[in-house]
């Protein structure tokens, strides 16, 4: 019964330690998947940062003069460094946990196999000794029965007057031999019994407890190793927090460097027209036979682009091009004419304000020499 109990507990320990190994493998797989996620996340973050980096010789280069655009560029650079920290996390998880646990699992499996091999060997040894004891016991019992039968036969022969002395002597010798065999079997049984008791005592009080102790120590080391790995798992993240914090601080600093007023001044400097407001409109009196002049408003946005305007010498001219009204008939702007407010006629230019007609586009009206316009009137 005791042997069966020990065997059952041995089997339970074998199942439990196998479950422990599977737990370590499962945890190692968990860390490996986390590492793969970190690598994938870092790659996506880098691609995102690269995607929104300004391209050379593009409009985005011009926009970088604004504080908001420069802040965004700084954010992208910090984001790239932030992705690098996630790559560091993946590398440390692999080197400090996954690789170490893989090596430890190999050692753990070998140690467990050795302990259970010793346990099975000890169990087989005690079972073999028990079988020898049982065999010697059955032989001793059989020899004793045969000795009793030989003794009874000798006594019957000795009491029978019809039996010769030779037969009686033969029966006596046979009985003595059987008794000797029984005595030898008894001695053998006694020796096996003593041996078995010693082995059984050593088995249950020395061998098996030592094996169980080794298994217990192995299991405690396994649990401790898992705890250390879990602590390392947290430390790997904690180690990069200062640098991640610096990246976030850099993003915050970049955001705080944005100056709306500075950016708006940049826009004003880039796109100011230098337009001087038109003077007051003079009163024109009506007289008989006198036609009042038809003029186009210098300030109204309500004039249609297709609104006709009389041109001296007949014909009509087109309306003004205001900044907030799109012109279907776009004309390429040439910086050479930036100071000329004019009506374009083939080979001739007429100033709208003074009415002077010049024959060269390179001879602007003196009254308009200091006025900057972003585009011409057509």
KOLDO-578429 format. One record per residue (C-alpha): residue number from 1; y negated, x, z negated; chain. Coordinates in steps of 0.05 Angstrom, whole numbers, plus 32768, in hexadecimal, padded with zeros to 4 digits. Example, Ala and Ser with C-alpha at 12.3 -4.5 7.8 and 13.67 -1.06 7.14 Angstrom:
<k 1 c2 805A c1 80F6 c3 7F64 c A> $
<k 2 c2 8015 c1 8111 c3 7F71 c A> $
END
This chain:
<k 1 c2 8000 c1 8000 c3 8000 c A> $
<k 2 c2 7FD0 c1 8038 c3 7FEE c A> $
<k 3 c2 7FE2 c1 805D c3 802E c A> $
<k 4 c2 7FD3 c1 801F c3 8057 c A> $
<k 5 c2 7F91 c1 8015 c3 8033 c A> $
<k 6 c2 7F7C c1 805D c3 8041 c A> $
<k 7 c2 7F90 c1 8056 c3 808A c A> $
<k 8 c2 7F67 c1 8016 c3 8091 c A> $
<k 9 c2 7F29 c1 8037 c3 8073 c A> $
<k 10 c2 7F33 c1 8073 c3 80A0 c A> $
<k 11 c2 7F34 c1 8045 c3 80DD c A> $
<k 12 c2 7EF5 c1 8021 c3 80C4 c A> $
<k 13 c2 7ED1 c1 8064 c3 80BC c A> $
<k 14 c2 7EE5 c1 8077 c3 8102 c A> $
<k 15 c2 7EC7 c1 8037 c3 811E c A> $
<k 16 c2 7E87 c1 803F c3 80F4 c A> $
<k 17 c2 7E7B c1 8087 c3 810A c A> $
<k 18 c2 7E86 c1 8074 c3 8152 c A> $
<k 19 c2 7E53 c1 803D c3 814A c A> $
<k 20 c2 7E23 c1 8071 c3 812D c A> $
<k 21 c2 7E2B c1 809D c3 816B c A> $
<k 22 c2 7E1E c1 8061 c3 8198 c A> $
<k 23 c2 7DDF c1 8053 c3 8171 c A> $
<k 24 c2 7DC5 c1 809A c3 817C c A> $
<k 25 c2 7DD5 c1 8093 c3 81C6 c A> $
<k 26 c2 7DB0 c1 8051 c3 81C9 c A> $
<k 27 c2 7D73 c1 806E c3 81A6 c A> $
<k 28 c2 7D73 c1 80AA c3 81D5 c A> $
<k 29 c2 7D75 c1 807A c3 8210 c A> $
<k 30 c2 7D3A c1 8054 c3 81F3 c A> $
<k 31 c2 7D10 c1 8094 c3 81ED c A> $
<k 32 c2 7D24 c1 80A8 c3 8234 c A> $
<k 33 c2 7D0C c1 8065 c3 8250 c A> $
<k 34 c2 7CCB c1 806B c3 8228 c A> $
<k 35 c2 7CC2 c1 80B0 c3 8247 c A> $
<k 36 c2 7CCD c1 8094 c3 828D c A> $
<k 37 c2 7C9A c1 805E c3 827F c A> $
<k 38 c2 7C67 c1 8092 c3 8268 c A> $
<k 39 c2 7C72 c1 80BA c3 82A8 c A> $
<k 40 c2 7C6B c1 807D c3 82D3 c A> $
<k 41 c2 7C2D c1 8066 c3 82AD c A> $
<k 42 c2 7C0C c1 80AA c3 82B3 c A> $
<k 43 c2 7C1B c1 80AC c3 82FE c A> $
<k 44 c2 7BFB c1 8067 c3 8308 c A> $
<k 45 c2 7BBE c1 807B c3 82DF c A> $
<k 46 c2 7BB5 c1 80BB c3 8308 c A> $
<k 47 c2 7BBC c1 8094 c3 8349 c A> $
<k 48 c2 7B89 c1 8061 c3 8330 c A> $
<k 49 c2 7B58 c1 8098 c3 831D c A> $
<k 50 c2 7B62 c1 80BA c3 8361 c A> $
<k 51 c2 7B5A c1 8079 c3 8386 c A> $
<k 52 c2 7B15 c1 806C c3 836B c A> $
<k 53 c2 7AFB c1 80B4 c3 8370 c A> $
<k 54 c2 7AC0 c1 80B6 c3 83A0 c A> $
<k 55 c2 7AD1 c1 80CF c3 83E5 c A> $
<k 56 c2 7AA9 c1 8107 c3 8404 c A> $
<k 57 c2 7A75 c1 80F8 c3 8439 c A> $
<k 58 c2 7A73 c1 80AF c3 8426 c A> $
<k 59 c2 7A42 c1 807E c3 840A c A> $
<k 60 c2 7A60 c1 8088 c3 83C5 c A> $
<k 61 c2 7A45 c1 80D0 c3 83C4 c A> $
<k 62 c2 79FF c1 80B4 c3 83CA c A> $
<k 63 c2 7A0D c1 8082 c3 8393 c A> $
<k 64 c2 7A20 c1 80BA c3 8363 c A> $
<k 65 c2 79D7 c1 80C7 c3 8356 c A> $
<k 66 c2 79D7 c1 8089 c3 832B c A> $
<k 67 c2 79EA c1 8090 c3 82E2 c A> $
<k 68 c2 7A1A c1 8055 c3 82E5 c A> $
<k 69 c2 7A40 c1 8075 c3 8320 c A> $
<k 70 c2 7A42 c1 80B9 c3 82FD c A> $
<k 71 c2 7A5C c1 8096 c3 82BE c A> $
<k 72 c2 7A93 c1 8076 c3 82E6 c A> $
<k 73 c2 7AA6 c1 80B9 c3 8304 c A> $
<k 74 c2 7AA9 c1 80D7 c3 82BE c A> $
<k 75 c2 7AD5 c1 809D c3 82A8 c A> $
<k 76 c2 7B05 c1 80AB c3 82E2 c A> $
<k 77 c2 7B09 c1 80F4 c3 82CF c A> $
<k 78 c2 7B16 c1 80E2 c3 8286 c A> $
<k 79 c2 7B4A c1 80B0 c3 829D c A> $
<k 80 c2 7B6D c1 80E8 c3 82C3 c A> $
<k 81 c2 7B70 c1 8112 c3 8283 c A> $
<k 82 c2 7B88 c1 80D4 c3 825E c A> $
<k 83 c2 7BC2 c1 80CE c3 828F c A> $
<k 84 c2 7BD2 c1 8117 c3 8281 c A> $
<k 85 c2 7BDD c1 8108 c3 8238 c A> $
<k 86 c2 7C11 c1 80D3 c3 824A c A> $
<k 87 c2 7C34 c1 8109 c3 8272 c A> $
<k 88 c2 7C33 c1 8135 c3 8234 c A> $
<k 89 c2 7C52 c1 80FC c3 820C c A> $
<k 90 c2 7C8A c1 80F6 c3 823F c A> $
<k 91 c2 7C97 c1 8141 c3 823F c A> $
<k 92 c2 7C98 c1 8145 c3 81F3 c A> $
<k 93 c2 7CC7 c1 8109 c3 81ED c A> $
<k 94 c2 7CF6 c1 812A c3 821D c A> $
<k 95 c2 7CF5 c1 8170 c3 81FE c A> $
<k 96 c2 7CF0 c1 815D c3 81B4 c A> $
<k 97 c2 7D1D c1 811F c3 81B1 c A> $
<k 98 c2 7D46 c1 8111 c3 81EF c A> $
<k 99 c2 7D5E c1 8158 c3 81FA c A> $
<k 100 c2 7D6A c1 8164 c3 81B0 c A> $
<k 101 c2 7D90 c1 8123 c3 81A7 c A> $
<k 102 c2 7DBB c1 8132 c3 81E3 c A> $
<k 103 c2 7DCF c1 8175 c3 81C6 c A> $
<k 104 c2 7DDA c1 8157 c3 8181 c A> $
<k 105 c2 7E06 c1 811F c3 819D c A> $
<k 106 c2 7E34 c1 8153 c3 81BC c A> $
<k 107 c2 7E3A c1 8176 c3 8179 c A> $
<k 108 c2 7E42 c1 8135 c3 8153 c A> $
<k 109 c2 7E7A c1 811C c3 8180 c A> $
<k 110 c2 7E9F c1 815F c3 8179 c A> $
<k 111 c2 7E97 c1 815F c3 812D c A> $
<k 112 c2 7EAE c1 8117 c3 8127 c A> $
<k 113 c2 7EEA c1 8125 c3 8153 c A> $
<k 114 c2 7EFD c1 8161 c3 8128 c A> $
<k 115 c2 7EF9 c1 813A c3 80E7 c A> $
<k 116 c2 7F22 c1 8100 c3 8100 c A> $
<k 117 c2 7F55 c1 8130 c3 811E c A> $
<k 118 c2 7F5D c1 8150 c3 80D9 c A> $
<k 119 c2 7F63 c1 810B c3 80BA c A> $
<k 120 c2 7F98 c1 80F5 c3 80EB c A> $
<k 121 c2 7FBD c1 8136 c3 80E1 c A> $
<k 122 c2 7FBD c1 812D c3 8095 c A> $
<k 123 c2 7FD3 c1 80E5 c3 809D c A> $
<k 124 c2 800C c1 80FA c3 80CB c A> $
<k 125 c2 8020 c1 8130 c3 809A c A> $
<k 126 c2 8025 c1 8101 c3 805F c A> $
<k 127 c2 804A c1 80CE c3 8088 c A> $
<k 128 c2 807C c1 8103 c3 809E c A> $
<k 129 c2 8086 c1 8119 c3 8056 c A> $
<k 130 c2 8090 c1 80D1 c3 8042 c A> $
<k 131 c2 80C5 c1 80C8 c3 8078 c A> $
<k 132 c2 80EA c1 8107 c3 8060 c A> $
<k 133 c2 80E8 c1 80EC c3 8019 c A> $
<k 134 c2 8104 c1 80A9 c3 802F c A> $
<k 135 c2 813A c1 80CB c3 8058 c A> $
<k 136 c2 814F c1 80F7 c3 801E c A> $
<k 137 c2 814E c1 80BB c3 7FF0 c A> $
<k 138 c2 817B c1 8093 c3 801E c A> $
<k 139 c2 81AA c1 80CF c3 8026 c A> $
<k 140 c2 81AD c1 80D8 c3 7FDB c A> $
<k 141 c2 81BD c1 808E c3 7FD3 c A> $
<k 142 c2 81F3 c1 8092 c3 8008 c A> $
<k 143 c2 8212 c1 80D1 c3 7FEA c A> $
<k 144 c2 8213 c1 80B2 c3 7FA5 c A> $
<k 145 c2 8236 c1 8074 c3 7FBF c A> $
<k 146 c2 826A c1 809F c3 7FE3 c A> $
<k 147 c2 8274 c1 80C8 c3 7FA4 c A> $
<k 148 c2 8280 c1 8088 c3 7F7C c A> $
<k 149 c2 82B2 c1 8070 c3 7FAF c A> $
<k 150 c2 82D5 c1 80B4 c3 7FAF c A> $
<k 151 c2 82D8 c1 80B2 c3 7F63 c A> $
<k 152 c2 82F4 c1 806C c3 7F62 c A> $
<k 153 c2 8328 c1 8080 c3 7F96 c A> $
<k 154 c2 833C c1 80BD c3 7F6D c A> $
<k 155 c2 8343 c1 8092 c3 7F2E c A> $
<k 156 c2 8370 c1 8060 c3 7F53 c A> $
<k 157 c2 839A c1 8098 c3 7F6F c A> $
<k 158 c2 83A0 c1 80B9 c3 7F2B c A> $
<k 159 c2 83B6 c1 8077 c3 7F0B c A> $
<k 160 c2 83EA c1 8068 c3 7F40 c A> $
<k 161 c2 842E c1 8085 c3 7F2C c A> $
<k 162 c2 8446 c1 8080 c3 7F72 c A> $
<k 163 c2 8413 c1 80B2 c3 7F8D c A> $
<k 164 c2 8426 c1 80FA c3 7F91 c A> $
<k 165 c2 8400 c1 812F c3 7F6A c A> $
<k 166 c2 83E9 c1 814D c3 7FAC c A> $
<k 167 c2 83C7 c1 810C c3 7FC1 c A> $
<k 168 c2 83A8 c1 8106 c3 7F7C c A> $
<k 169 c2 838E c1 814D c3 7F7F c A> $
<k 170 c2 8373 c1 8141 c3 7FC5 c A> $
<k 171 c2 834F c1 8102 c3 7FAD c A> $
<k 172 c2 8334 c1 8128 c3 7F71 c A> $
<k 173 c2 8318 c1 8160 c3 7F9D c A> $
<k 174 c2 82FA c1 812C c3 7FCC c A> $
<k 175 c2 82D8 c1 810A c3 7F92 c A> $
<k 176 c2 82BD c1 814C c3 7F78 c A> $
<k 177 c2 82A3 c1 815E c3 7FBD c A> $
<k 178 c2 8280 c1 811B c3 7FC3 c A> $
<k 179 c2 8261 c1 8124 c3 7F7E c A> $
<k 180 c2 8249 c1 8168 c3 7F93 c A> $
<k 181 c2 822B c1 814D c3 7FD3 c A> $
<k 182 c2 8209 c1 8116 c3 7FAA c A> $
<k 183 c2 81EE c1 814A c3 7F7A c A> $
<k 184 c2 81D3 c1 8173 c3 7FB4 c A> $
<k 185 c2 81B4 c1 8134 c3 7FD2 c A> $
<k 186 c2 8195 c1 8124 c3 7F8F c A> $
<k 187 c2 8177 c1 816A c3 7F8B c A> $
<k 188 c2 815D c1 8164 c3 7FD2 c A> $
<k 189 c2 8140 c1 811F c3 7FC3 c A> $
<k 190 c2 8120 c1 8139 c3 7F85 c A> $
<k 191 c2 8101 c1 8174 c3 7FAA c A> $
<k 192 c2 80E7 c1 8147 c3 7FE2 c A> $
<k 193 c2 80CC c1 8117 c3 7FAE c A> $
<k 194 c2 80A7 c1 814F c3 7F8A c A> $
<k 195 c2 808D c1 816A c3 7FCC c A> $
<k 196 c2 8076 c1 8126 c3 7FE3 c A> $
<k 197 c2 8052 c1 8117 c3 7FA2 c A> $
<k 198 c2 802E c1 8159 c3 7FA7 c A> $
<k 199 c2 801B c1 814D c3 7FEF c A> $
<k 200 c2 8007 c1 8106 c3 7FE1 c A> $
<k 201 c2 7FDC c1 811D c3 7FA7 c A> $
<k 202 c2 7FBC c1 8152 c3 7FD2 c A> $
<k 203 c2 7FB4 c1 8120 c3 800B c A> $
<k 204 c2 7F90 c1 80EA c3 7FE4 c A> $
<k 205 c2 7F6A c1 8115 c3 7FB3 c A> $
<k 206 c2 7F59 c1 8152 c3 7FDD c A> $
<k 207 c2 7F63 c1 814D c3 8028 c A> $
<k 208 c2 7F4C c1 8106 c3 8036 c A> $
<k 209 c2 7F11 c1 8108 c3 8005 c A> $
<k 210 c2 7EFA c1 8149 c3 8026 c A> $
<k 211 c2 7EFF c1 812A c3 806B c A> $
<k 212 c2 7EDA c1 80EC c3 8052 c A> $
<k 213 c2 7EA5 c1 8119 c3 8033 c A> $
<k 214 c2 7E9B c1 813E c3 8074 c A> $
<k 215 c2 7E96 c1 80FC c3 809A c A> $
<k 216 c2 7E64 c1 80E3 c3 8067 c A> $
<k 217 c2 7E3A c1 8122 c3 806E c A> $
<k 218 c2 7E3F c1 811D c3 80BA c A> $
<k 219 c2 7E28 c1 80D5 c3 80B7 c A> $
<k 220 c2 7DEE c1 80E6 c3 8089 c A> $
<k 221 c2 7DD8 c1 811E c3 80B8 c A> $
<k 222 c2 7DDC c1 80ED c3 80F2 c A> $
<k 223 c2 7DB0 c1 80BB c3 80CE c A> $
<k 224 c2 7D80 c1 80F1 c3 80B9 c A> $
<k 225 c2 7D7C c1 810B c3 8101 c A> $
<k 226 c2 7D6B c1 80C5 c3 811A c A> $
<k 227 c2 7D35 c1 80C1 c3 80E6 c A> $
<k 228 c2 7D18 c1 8104 c3 80FB c A> $
<k 229 c2 7D19 c1 80EE c3 8144 c A> $
<k 230 c2 7CF5 c1 80AD c3 8133 c A> $
<k 231 c2 7CC0 c1 80D5 c3 810D c A> $
<k 232 c2 7CB9 c1 8105 c3 8148 c A> $
<k 233 c2 7CB2 c1 80C8 c3 8175 c A> $
<k 234 c2 7C74 c1 80B4 c3 814E c A> $
<k 235 c2 7C5A c1 80FB c3 8148 c A> $
<k 236 c2 7C5D c1 8105 c3 8193 c A> $
<k 237 c2 7C2B c1 80CC c3 819B c A> $
<k 238 c2 7C01 c1 80E2 c3 8161 c A> $
<k 239 c2 7BFA c1 8129 c3 817C c A> $
<k 240 c2 7BD6 c1 8111 c3 81BB c A> $
<k 241 c2 7BA8 c1 80E0 c3 8197 c A> $
<k 242 c2 7B70 c1 8114 c3 818C c A> $
<k 243 c2 7B6E c1 8123 c3 81D6 c A> $
<k 244 c2 7B74 c1 80DA c3 81E9 c A> $
<k 245 c2 7B3B c1 80CD c3 81B9 c A> $
<k 246 c2 7B12 c1 8102 c3 81DC c A> $
<k 247 c2 7B20 c1 80E1 c3 821F c A> $
<k 248 c2 7B0A c1 809E c3 8203 c A> $
<k 249 c2 7ACD c1 80BF c3 81E3 c A> $
<k 250 c2 7ABD c1 80DC c3 8227 c A> $
<k 251 c2 7AC1 c1 8096 c3 8246 c A> $
<k 252 c2 7A94 c1 807B c3 820F c A> $
<k 253 c2 7A63 c1 80B3 c3 8218 c A> $
<k 254 c2 7A62 c1 80A8 c3 8263 c A> $
<k 255 c2 7A54 c1 805E c3 8258 c A> $
<k 256 c2 7A1C c1 806E c3 8227 c A> $
<k 257 c2 79FD c1 809D c3 825A c A> $
<k 258 c2 79EE c1 8063 c3 8289 c A> $
<k 259 c2 79A3 c1 8058 c3 828F c A> $
<k 260 c2 7991 c1 8017 c3 82B3 c A> $
<k 261 c2 7947 c1 8028 c3 82B8 c A> $
<k 262 c2 7956 c1 806C c3 82D6 c A> $
<k 263 c2 7984 c1 804D c3 830A c A> $
<k 264 c2 7951 c1 8018 c3 831B c A> $
<k 265 c2 791C c1 804D c3 8324 c A> $
<k 266 c2 794B c1 8072 c3 8353 c A> $
<k 267 c2 7951 c1 8033 c3 837D c A> $
<k 268 c2 7905 c1 802A c3 837D c A> $
<k 269 c2 78FA c1 8072 c3 8393 c A> $
<k 270 c2 792F c1 806D c3 83C9 c A> $
<k 271 c2 7919 c1 802A c3 83E7 c A> $
<k 272 c2 78CF c1 8021 c3 83D7 c A> $
<k 273 c2 78A9 c1 800E c3 8416 c A> $
<k 274 c2 7861 c1 8022 c3 8404 c A> $
<k 275 c2 784B c1 7FDF c3 8420 c A> $
<k 276 c2 7802 c1 7FCE c3 8411 c A> $
<k 277 c2 77F6 c1 7F84 c3 8405 c A> $
<k 278 c2 77CD c1 7F65 c3 843F c A> $
<k 279 c2 7784 c1 7F55 c3 8434 c A> $
<k 280 c2 7764 c1 7F10 c3 842D c A> $
<k 281 c2 7765 c1 7EE4 c3 846A c A> $
<k 282 c2 771E c1 7ED8 c3 8485 c A> $
<k 283 c2 7702 c1 7E93 c3 8490 c A> $
<k 284 c2 76FB c1 7E7F c3 84D9 c A> $
<k 285 c2 76CA c1 7E4A c3 84E9 c A> $
<k 286 c2 76D6 c1 7E18 c3 8520 c A> $
<k 287 c2 76A5 c1 7E12 c3 8559 c A> $
<k 288 c2 76A2 c1 7DEB c3 859A c A> $
<k 289 c2 76C5 c1 7E0E c3 85D1 c A> $
<k 290 c2 76E1 c1 7E42 c3 85A1 c A> $
<k 291 c2 772B c1 7E49 c3 8596 c A> $
<k 292 c2 7741 c1 7E5E c3 8551 c A> $
<k 293 c2 7770 c1 7E99 c3 854E c A> $
<k 294 c2 77BA c1 7E8D c3 8540 c A> $
<k 295 c2 77D3 c1 7EC0 c3 850F c A> $
<k 296 c2 7815 c1 7ECC c3 84EE c A> $
<k 297 c2 7818 c1 7ECE c3 84A2 c A> $
<k 298 c2 7820 c1 7F13 c3 8486 c A> $
<k 299 c2 7841 c1 7EFA c3 8446 c A> $
<k 300 c2 786A c1 7EBD c3 8457 c A> $
<k 301 c2 78B6 c1 7EC1 c3 845A c A> $
<k 302 c2 78BB c1 7E7D c3 8479 c A> $
<k 303 c2 78AC c1 7E94 c3 84C0 c A> $
<k 304 c2 78EA c1 7E8F c3 84EA c A> $
<k 305 c2 7902 c1 7ECE c3 850B c A> $
<k 306 c2 78FE c1 7EA8 c3 854C c A> $
<k 307 c2 78B7 c1 7E8F c3 853E c A> $
<k 308 c2 788B c1 7E9F c3 857A c A> $
<k 309 c2 784A c1 7EC5 c3 8575 c A> $
<k 310 c2 7818 c1 7ECC c3 85AC c A> $
<k 311 c2 7811 c1 7F11 c3 85C8 c A> $
<k 312 c2 77D1 c1 7F27 c3 85EA c A> $
<k 313 c2 77D9 c1 7F21 c3 8635 c A> $
<k 314 c2 780A c1 7EE8 c3 862F c A> $
<k 315 c2 7851 c1 7EE2 c3 8616 c A> $
<k 316 c2 786A c1 7EDC c3 85CF c A> $
<k 317 c2 787E c1 7F0F c3 859A c A> $
<k 318 c2 78B6 c1 7F0B c3 8567 c A> $
<k 319 c2 78AC c1 7EFD c3 851D c A> $
<k 320 c2 78AC c1 7F30 c3 84E5 c A> $
<k 321 c2 78EA c1 7F51 c3 84C9 c A> $
<k 322 c2 78E7 c1 7F45 c3 847D c A> $
<k 323 c2 7914 c1 7F6B c3 844D c A> $
<k 324 c2 7939 c1 7F2C c3 8437 c A> $
<k 325 c2 7944 c1 7F0F c3 847C c A> $
<k 326 c2 797B c1 7F2A c3 84A9 c A> $
<k 327 c2 7969 c1 7F3A c3 84F1 c A> $
<k 328 c2 799C c1 7F2A c3 8526 c A> $
<k 329 c2 797B c1 7F59 c3 8558 c A> $
<k 330 c2 7982 c1 7F99 c3 8531 c A> $
<k 331 c2 7959 c1 7FD5 c3 8547 c A> $
<k 332 c2 796C c1 801B c3 8532 c A> $
<k 333 c2 7938 c1 8036 c3 8502 c A> $
<k 334 c2 791C c1 807A c3 8514 c A> $
<k 335 c2 78FA c1 80A2 c3 84DC c A> $
<k 336 c2 78C6 c1 80BB c3 850E c A> $
<k 337 c2 78A7 c1 8075 c3 850F c A> $
<k 338 c2 78AA c1 806A c3 84C4 c A> $
<k 339 c2 785D c1 806B c3 84BF c A> $
<k 340 c2 7850 c1 803D c3 84FA c A> $
<k 341 c2 7848 c1 7FF2 c3 84F2 c A> $
<k 342 c2 784D c1 7FDB c3 8539 c A> $
<k 343 c2 7864 c1 7FAD c3 8570 c A> $
<k 344 c2 7894 c1 7FD0 c3 859E c A> $
<k 345 c2 7883 c1 7FC8 c3 85E9 c A> $
<k 346 c2 78A1 c1 7FF6 c3 861E c A> $
<k 347 c2 7876 c1 8035 c3 861F c A> $
<k 348 c2 7841 c1 8014 c3 85F4 c A> $
<k 349 c2 7836 c1 8007 c3 85A9 c A> $
<k 350 c2 7804 c1 7FD5 c3 858C c A> $
<k 351 c2 77F1 c1 7FD7 c3 8543 c A> $
<k 352 c2 77F4 c1 7F91 c3 8524 c A> $
<k 353 c2 77BB c1 7F9E c3 84F3 c A> $
<k 354 c2 7787 c1 7FC0 c3 851F c A> $
<k 355 c2 77A0 c1 7FAA c3 8563 c A> $
<k 356 c2 7799 c1 7FF1 c3 8580 c A> $
<k 357 c2 77CA c1 7FFE c3 85B9 c A> $
<k 358 c2 77E5 c1 8045 c3 85BC c A> $
<k 359 c2 780F c1 8060 c3 85F5 c A> $
<k 360 c2 7838 c1 8091 c3 85CC c A> $
<k 361 c2 7867 c1 8080 c3 8593 c A> $
<k 362 c2 7853 c1 80C2 c3 8575 c A> $
<k 363 c2 780A c1 80AE c3 856E c A> $
<k 364 c2 7807 c1 807D c3 8534 c A> $
<k 365 c2 77C9 c1 8056 c3 8522 c A> $
<k 366 c2 779C c1 807D c3 84F2 c A> $
<k 367 c2 7796 c1 8041 c3 84C5 c A> $
<k 368 c2 77E2 c1 8041 c3 84BB c A> $
<k 369 c2 77EC c1 808B c3 84B4 c A> $
<k 370 c2 77F6 c1 8089 c3 8469 c A> $
<k 371 c2 781F c1 8049 c3 8465 c A> $
<k 372 c2 786B c1 804F c3 845F c A> $
<k 373 c2 7896 c1 8016 c3 847A c A> $
<k 374 c2 78E2 c1 8015 c3 8477 c A> $
<k 375 c2 78E7 c1 7FF2 c3 84BA c A> $
<k 376 c2 78BD c1 7FDD c3 84F6 c A> $
<k 377 c2 78A3 c1 7F99 c3 8508 c A> $
<k 378 c2 78BB c1 7F82 c3 854C c A> $
END
